[in-house]
Each structure stands twice: as structure tokens, then as C-alpha cells.
Amino acid sequence: MPLFIQNPNVNYAGKILPRDKVAFEPIPVDPTNNPSLVTLGGVTLPNDTAIYLNGKKKLVMTPILDGVVVYERILREPYEIEFEGVIRTQEGNRQIFGQNEIDNIWSNVWLPNSVQKLVNTYLNKLGIMEVVIESITPYTVRGSTNIPFRIRAYENVPGQSLIID
């Protein structure tokens, strides 16, 4: 027979636990600040897709006689954007090669020769709503079912760029 009986209630910060416990409520995802959601041409890329944004300016410079440089024109080139991710597909409790997922990206993002709508809170807040896909590079890794990929695109500025077929 035990000499000491443990009290299941704990006094903590003015509360008696577990009687006064507070249920955990996960923090809701803010739809206006969700940079891990990347949708290109209606296809949602994996949540851990990295986004590389490259901005470049075109400068027209003329040196004058005393050695000073005169900037005649400064303009911004379209942003170059690169998406890098890994397709991981699970069926039940095993990993499988994501043939359907890469086919979805291939058919709906890469093959269409048109401007693609871009949904990403990070890029959309910077004013980038549409892109033109330049290249796609999926590859396989020996002994793995993962499919790493890179998609390179350029910003399309509606009204400032022309698409001619």
C-alpha cells in the first residue's frame, strides 16, 4: 500500500490543471500572406518551392570629357523568376514516382505557349501577376522517387509587353 497518493490536479498560474485546460487552436493561415502557396497556370507547386527573383536595370551611360558619367536613361528589365522545388508523391504509406504530377506541370505550365497567371502573395504584392515560361528542368535522382525541378520565367507586364504568335 503506497504511503503517498499523488493529487492529479496541479495549480499553475491561478488555474487548476487539467480541469481548467485551454484547448489548442492552430493559428489560421492568412490568405493575404502565404508565400508558400505558388500556383502557376492553375497548377499548385509543392509548398516548399523556392522562389528566386532577379531584378536588373538597363543603364545608358555616357562619359563626358571631364570623366564624369551622365546617365541618359535608366529603365527596369522584366523580372526573371525561378521556381525550384521537389515533387514528392505518397500513395498510402509509401513514396511513389510522381509521374502524374510532373505530367500535370508539363501539360498545363510548360506546353502552353501563352502568358501564365501567377498566384503567390509574395510576388503578387510586388506587382507580378503574370509570367511567360522560358524553361523547365525536371530531373530524376538515382534511387529516389523524388522529382526535383526548376522553372524559369519572366514577368509579363500587361499593357507594357507584347506577345506575338
Stockholm file with secondary structure:
# STOCKHOLM 1.0

chainA/1-165         MPLFIQNPNVNYAGKILPRDKVAFEPIPVDPTNNPSLVTLGGVTLPNDTAIYLNGKKKLVMTPILDGVVVYERILREPYEIEFEGVIRTQEGNRQIFGQNEIDNIWSNVWLPNSVQKLVNTYLNKLGIMEVVIESITPYTVRGSTNIPFRIRAYENVPGQSLIID
#=GR chainA/1-165 SS CCSCCCCSCEEETTEEETTTCCCCCCCCCCTTSCTTCCEETTEECCTTCEEEEECCEEEEEEECTTSCEEEEEEEECCCEEEEEEEECEEETTEEECCHHHHHHHIIIIISCCSCEEEECHHHHHTTCCEEEEEEEEECCCTTCCCEEEEEEEEEECTTTSCCCC
#=GC SS_cons         CCSCCCCSCEEETTEEETTTCCCCCCCCCCTTSCTTCCEETTEECCTTCEEEEECCEEEEEEECTTSCEEEEEEEECCCEEEEEEEECEEETTEEECCHHHHHHHIIIIISCCSCEEEECHHHHHTTCCEEEEEEEEECCCTTCCCEEEEEEEEEECTTTSCCCC
//
